[in-house]
Amino acid sequence: MKKILMTFVAVLAMAAVGAKAQDTVFSYTYQGQTLYYIIDSTNNAMLVAPMYPDVHADTTRIESWWGYAKPQGAVVIPDSVPFGGSYHAVTSTAPHALKYCDSITALTLPSTLRVIGQQSFQGCTRLPSVVIPDSVVDLGIGSFYHCTGLQSVTLPEGIRDIPWACFSGDSALAAVNLPTGLSVISEDAFRECASLASVNLPESLTAIRNGAFLGCNSLASVSIPGSVGTISDWAFGQCGNLRHVQLGEGVDTIATCAFSDCYKLETINYPSTLQVIDSFAFQLDSMLRTPLILPEGFKMLGTEAFTLNVSLTTAYLPSTLKEVGGWAFWSCTSLADVTLCEGITKIKRAAFDHCMSLHKLILPSTIDTICDYVFNEETQLDTLVFRGSVPPVIGIDVFPDYHTTLIVPCGAAPAYRQHVVWGLFQNIVESCTGIEELDASDGISIWAEGGRITVEGAENETVLIYDVAGRSVRNEALPTGIYLVRVGNRQAKKISIE
């Protein structure tokens, strides 16, 4: 009676959608499990839900197994099934085929399988592991979404794209072997896989898309190959235990919120190819202590990019950056050494607000605009050096008060004193010596000659030299480039070796 009802419902459903005759749903029992199939247009079999094709992504509508006994325990999908007097290879699973079959405890996929349809195994919450056979070349959207008991997955070498939400919400997933030829990890692919402790990213990878590893709280370190180029929005956001990130040469963009809310992130490198750190990229990363030394060629620092990075002490912003983003370093309370290179023209709203350790800053002559509240609350500058002879445009409440010593170029003091805002500074002095220290390192001389940097006047202090990638280098046979010299715990000078 049930088979007659099933056939009758299937025929009515097919008539409604104009399905072909060979699309009639039929059942086949194999190793004690009854599953359902159709014969597709290639004369191969497709695993389907018994309500096919009247199944929907919207779970508030008719469930794909409504009125039918769902498979339980160990399920083996055969390589072929009989229909119409012959056997047909099982080459695909239809969308929603075993959706919410939450009593499956083991799954064997056929060696003939090539395509896994979208949401085919969604909500199979008791499935502990799956080996996807080498024959599979195409995974569907959300195919293993919210399989909360899934602990390990083996993917075949033929897979080039892990699609949207494929393993999203698989909170027990601790291990996944990615194929060496993988090109794309799509949106939310491993989102909220809270047990995923490590992931191998192949060198063939070209894209890590939005939210790919969002909320993977067990992920401790990640090495991203340069072939990726762009680390997309929220790609590793809210990875609460992520501590170390290695970016390959070739990465050029860290997009919005890419590493936001990674509270334990300690170290990251900034490759020479990096051009963009977008808005909120590292916000709330309170343990990030790697010096922010951005390469020449870097172009964009977005809004709130490093907001509340309370462990960040050093920032070097190159000449190719034109604007410092609004609130970029808001409440970076340990930020003490900031280098703004010639070429930067604008500091946006509240960029260094609440930077209470920032006591001296040199502004390049190219600065023409300082926006509202840049140094306002709790940023107690002792000394502000401005290399420009013409006072820049200044916003409202840029400074909490005007007790800071303002040092300007020789002959420029009258222009500043006559300015409606700059003239409020009580101590405006001219520098006519040409000395360009970046902090209170009076009496220290630094110069480069013959591939070596010489520092005089710092005999009792530790002197360290860094390249633009933030790596400490030996002071001998230094190649052409830009270096930062630190004296004690102070950044003393940027110097070039030609």
GUFIMAR-667261 format. One line per 10 residues: their letters; for each residue y, z, x of C-alpha. Coordinates in steps of 0.2 Angstrom, whole numbers, plus 5000, padded with zeros to 4 digits. Each point is the difference from the previous one (the first is absolute). Example, Ala and Ser with C-alpha at 12.3 -4.5 7.8 and 13.67 -1.06 7.14 Angstrom:
BEGIN
as = 4978,5039,5062  5017,4997,5006 $
END
This chain:
BEGIN
mkkilmtfva = 5000,5000,5000  5012,5004,5014  4997,4984,5009  5003,4990,4984  5016,5010,4998  5005,4997,5018  4997,4981,4998  5009,5000,4984  5016,5009,5007  4999,4989,5015 $
vlamaavgak = 5000,4984,4990  5014,5006,4989  5010,5005,5016  4997,4983,5008  5005,4991,4985  5016,5009,5000  5004,4995,5018  4992,4983,5000  4986,5005,5013  4987,4987,5005 $
aqdtvfsyty = 4982,5002,4994  4993,5005,5017  5012,5015,5000  4989,5009,4987  4997,5018,5006  4982,5004,5003  4992,5015,5007  4987,5002,5014  4991,5016,5005  4997,5002,5019 $
qgqtlyyiid = 4992,5016,5008  5003,5009,4983  5018,4996,4998  5006,4988,4987  5016,4990,5005  5008,4985,4992  5004,4983,5006  5007,4983,4996  4996,4983,5008  5017,4993,5006 $
stnnamlvap = 5006,4982,5002  4991,4999,5018  4983,5004,4992  5000,5017,5009  5000,5017,4992  5014,5012,4998  4998,5018,4996  5010,5005,4985  5003,5014,4988  4990,4999,4984 $
mypdvhadtt = 5017,4998,4990  5005,4985,5011  5012,4992,4997  5008,5013,4989  5005,5011,5014  5017,5005,5006  5009,5009,5014  5008,5011,4987  4989,5015,4998  5007,5004,4983 $
rieswwgyak = 4991,4984,4993  4982,4996,4998  4990,5007,5015  4989,4987,5008  4984,5011,4997  5004,5006,4982  4984,5002,4990  4989,4997,5015  4990,5011,5011  5008,5001,5017 $
pqgavvipds = 4990,4999,5016  4995,5016,5008  4994,5005,5017  4996,4988,5014  5005,4982,4994  4993,4984,5009  5008,4984,4995  4987,4986,5004  5003,4985,5010  4995,4989,4985 $
vpfggsyhav = 4997,5001,4981  4989,4990,4988  5008,4990,4986  4996,4984,4991  4983,4998,5010  5007,5001,5017  5008,5013,5012  5018,5000,5004  5008,5008,5016  5012,5015,4996 $
tstaphalky = 5016,4994,5009  5014,5010,4992  5004,5015,4989  5012,4998,4986  5016,5011,4997  4996,5017,4994  4981,4997,5001  4995,5018,5004  5016,5008,4996  4999,5019,4997 $
cdsitaltlp = 4981,5000,5002  5002,5017,5007  4982,5005,5001  4996,4987,5014  4994,5010,5015  4995,4985,5011  5004,4982,5000  4992,4985,5009  5009,4984,4999  4991,4983,5001 $
stlrvigqqs = 4999,4990,5016  5006,4985,4990  5016,5008,4994  5016,4991,5005  5013,5006,4988  5004,5018,4994  5011,4999,4984  5015,5011,4997  4996,5018,4995  4982,4996,5000 $
fqgctrlpsv = 4995,5017,5006  5016,5010,4995  4996,5018,4995  4983,5001,5007  5003,5018,5005  4983,5005,5006  4997,4985,5011  4999,5008,5018  5000,4984,5011  4999,4981,4999 $
vipdsvvdlg = 4996,4987,5012  5007,4983,4995  4989,4986,5006  5005,4987,5013  5000,4987,4987  5015,5007,4991  5016,4991,5004  5012,5006,4986  5003,5017,4993  5009,5002,4984 $
igsfyhctgl = 5016,5010,4996  4995,5019,4997  4982,4996,5002  4995,5018,5006  5016,5008,4993  4998,5019,4996  4982,5001,5006  5004,5018,5004  4982,5004,5008  5000,4985,5011 $
qsvtlpegir = 4999,5006,5018  4997,4985,5011  5002,4981,4998  4993,4986,5011  5010,4984,4998  4993,4983,5005  5007,4989,5014  5005,4986,4988  5013,5011,4991  5018,4995,5005 $
dipwacfsgd = 5010,5009,4987  4997,5018,4993  5009,4998,4983  5012,5010,4990  4993,5018,4996  4983,4995,5006  4995,5018,5005  5015,5009,4993  4997,5018,4994  4983,5001,5009 $
salaavnlpt = 5004,5018,5006  4983,5003,5008  5001,4984,5011  4998,5005,5018  4994,4985,5009  5003,4981,4998  4996,4987,5012  5012,4986,4999  4995,4982,5005  5007,4993,5017 $
glsvisedaf = 5007,4985,4991  5010,5009,4987  5017,4993,4997  5008,5010,4986  4999,5018,4993  5008,4998,4983  5011,5011,4989  4992,5018,4997  4984,4994,5008  4995,5018,5006 $
recaslasvn = 5013,5009,4991  4996,5019,4998  4984,4999,5010  5003,5018,5004  4984,5002,5011  5003,4984,5011  5002,5007,5017  5000,4984,5011  5002,4982,4997  4997,4986,5013 $
lpesltairn = 5013,4986,4998  4994,4983,5007  5011,4990,5011  4999,4986,4987  5010,5010,4988  5016,4992,4994  5006,5011,4986  4999,5018,4994  5008,4999,4983  5009,5013,4989 $
gaflgcnsla = 4991,5016,4998  4984,4994,5009  4996,5018,5007  5013,5010,4989  4994,5018,4999  4985,4999,5012  5002,5018,5005  4986,5001,5012  5006,4986,5011  5005,5007,5017 $
svsipgsvgt = 5004,4985,5010  5002,4982,4998  5002,4985,5012  5009,4985,4992  4998,4983,5009  5015,4990,5004  4993,4986,4989  5005,5009,4985  5018,4997,5002  5006,5010,4985 $
isdwafgqcg = 4994,5017,4995  5004,4999,4981  5008,5013,4988  4990,5016,4999  4986,4993,5010  4997,5017,5008  5011,5011,4990  4995,5017,4995  4986,5001,5013  5002,5018,5002 $
nlrhvqlgeg = 4989,5002,5016  5005,4985,5009  5006,5005,5017  5000,4985,5012  5004,4982,4997  4999,4986,5013  5009,4984,4996  4995,4984,5009  5012,4987,5008  5004,4988,4986 $
vdtiatcafs = 5004,5013,4986  5017,4996,4995  5003,5009,4983  4997,5017,4994  5004,4999,4982  5006,5012,4987  4991,5017,5000  4986,4992,5011  4998,5018,5008  5009,5010,4988 $
dcykletiny = 4995,5018,4997  4988,5000,5015  5004,5018,5003  4989,5002,5015  5004,4984,5009  5004,5004,5018  5000,4984,5010  5003,4982,4998  5006,4986,5012  5013,4987,4996 $
pstlqvidsf = 4994,4983,5007  5012,4988,5008  4998,4988,4985  5006,5013,4987  5015,4993,4990  5001,5010,4984  4997,5018,4995  5004,5000,4981  5006,5013,4988  4990,5017,5000 $
afqldsmlrt = 4987,4993,5012  4998,5017,5009  5009,5012,4988  4993,5018,4999  4990,4997,5016  5005,5017,5006  4989,5001,5016  5004,4983,5007  5005,5003,5018  4999,4983,5008 $
plilpegfkm = 5017,4995,5007  5007,4986,4989  5004,4987,5013  5002,4983,4991  4998,4984,5010  5014,4987,5002  4997,4987,4986  4999,5014,4987  5011,4996,4985  4998,5012,4985 $
lgteaftlnv = 5000,5018,4998  4998,5004,4981  5007,5014,4989  4992,5017,5003  4988,4992,5013  4998,5017,5009  5006,5012,4987  4994,5018,5004  4992,4996,5016  5003,5017,5006 $
slttaylpst = 4991,4998,5017  5008,4984,5005  5011,5003,5015  5005,4983,5007  5006,4984,4993  5005,4984,5009  5007,4986,4989  5002,4983,5009  5014,4988,5000  4991,4988,4988 $
lkevggwafw = 5001,5013,4986  5016,4997,4991  5000,5014,4987  4992,5018,5000  4993,5002,4983  5007,5013,4987  4992,5017,5002  4989,4993,5014  4999,5016,5010  5005,5012,4986 $
sctsladvtl = 4995,5018,5004  4991,4995,5017  5005,5018,5005  4993,4998,5018  5008,4983,5004  5011,5003,5015  5000,4984,5010  5006,4984,4992  5005,4984,5008  5009,4987,4990 $
cegitkikra = 5001,4984,5010  5015,4988,5001  4997,4987,4986  4998,5013,4986  5014,4998,4987  4997,5012,4986  4993,5017,4997  4996,5002,4981  5002,5015,4988  4994,5017,5006 $
afdhcmslhk = 4989,4992,5015  5002,5016,5011  5003,5012,4986  4992,5017,5003  4996,4996,5018  5004,5017,5007  4994,4997,5018  5011,4985,5003  5014,5007,5010  5006,4984,5009 $
lilpstidti = 5000,4982,4995  5007,4984,5008  5005,4986,4988  5001,4983,5007  5016,4989,4999  4992,4989,4988  4999,5013,4986  5013,4995,4987  4994,5010,4985  4994,5018,4998 $
cdyvfneetq = 4996,5004,4981  5001,5015,4990  4992,5017,5005  4992,4993,5016  5002,5016,5010  5005,5012,4986  4989,5015,4996  4994,5010,5014  5002,4987,5013  5011,5009,5013 $
ldtlvfrgsv = 5005,4987,5013  5009,5008,5015  5004,4983,5007  5002,4983,4993  5003,4986,5012  5007,4983,4993  5000,4985,5011  5011,4990,4988  5019,4999,5003  5002,4996,4981 $
ppvigidvfp = 4996,5015,4988  4986,4994,4989  5000,5001,4981  4995,5017,4994  4993,5006,4984  5003,5017,4991  4994,5016,5006  4992,4992,5016  5002,5017,5010  4999,5018,4993 $
dyhttlivpc = 5016,5004,5010  5010,4992,5014  4997,5013,5014  4989,4987,5010  5007,4994,5016  5004,4981,4998  4999,4990,5016  5008,4983,4999  5003,4986,5012  5015,5001,5012 $
gaapayrqhv = 5016,4996,4991  4992,5001,4982  5005,5017,4996  5016,4996,4991  4991,4988,4988  4988,5014,4996  5013,5013,4998  5010,4989,4988  4985,4996,4989  5000,5009,4983 $
vwglfqnive = 4982,5007,5003  4997,4999,5019  5016,5008,5003  4994,5016,4992  4990,5004,5015  5008,5014,5009  4994,4995,5018  5001,4981,5004  4999,4996,5018  4999,4984,5010 $
sctgieelda = 4986,4996,5013  5006,4989,5014  4986,5003,5012  4988,4987,4994  4986,5013,5001  4987,4998,4986  4989,5015,4998  4992,5003,4984  5000,5019,5000  5007,5015,5010 $
sdgisiwaeg = 4994,4994,5017  5016,5002,5010  4998,4996,5018  4984,4989,4998  5001,4982,5006  4987,4988,4995  4998,4982,5006  4986,4986,5003  4997,4991,5016  4985,4990,5007 $
gritvegaen = 4988,5004,4985  5004,5019,5001  5011,5012,4991  5009,5013,5010  5006,5016,4993  5012,5011,5009  5007,5018,4995  4984,5005,4991  4990,5008,5015  4995,5015,4990 $
etvliydvag = 4995,4991,4984  4985,4989,4995  5004,4982,4999  4990,4988,4989  5001,4981,4998  4994,4991,4984  4998,4982,4995  5006,4994,4983  4982,5003,4993  5003,5019,5004 $
rsvrnealpt = 4987,5000,5014  5004,5010,5016  5000,4989,5015  4999,5002,5019  5017,4998,5009  4994,4986,5011  5000,4981,4999  5007,5001,4982  5000,4983,4992  5015,4992,4991 $
giylvrvgnr = 5004,5010,4984  5009,5014,4992  4996,5018,5004  5005,5017,4994  5002,5014,5013  4998,5018,4995  5007,5015,5010  4992,5016,4995  4999,5000,4981  5015,4988,4998 $
qakkisie = 5001,4982,4999  5012,4995,5014  5002,4981,5000  4993,4983,4995  4999,4989,5015  4995,4982,5003  4991,4992,5014  5004,4982,5002 $
END
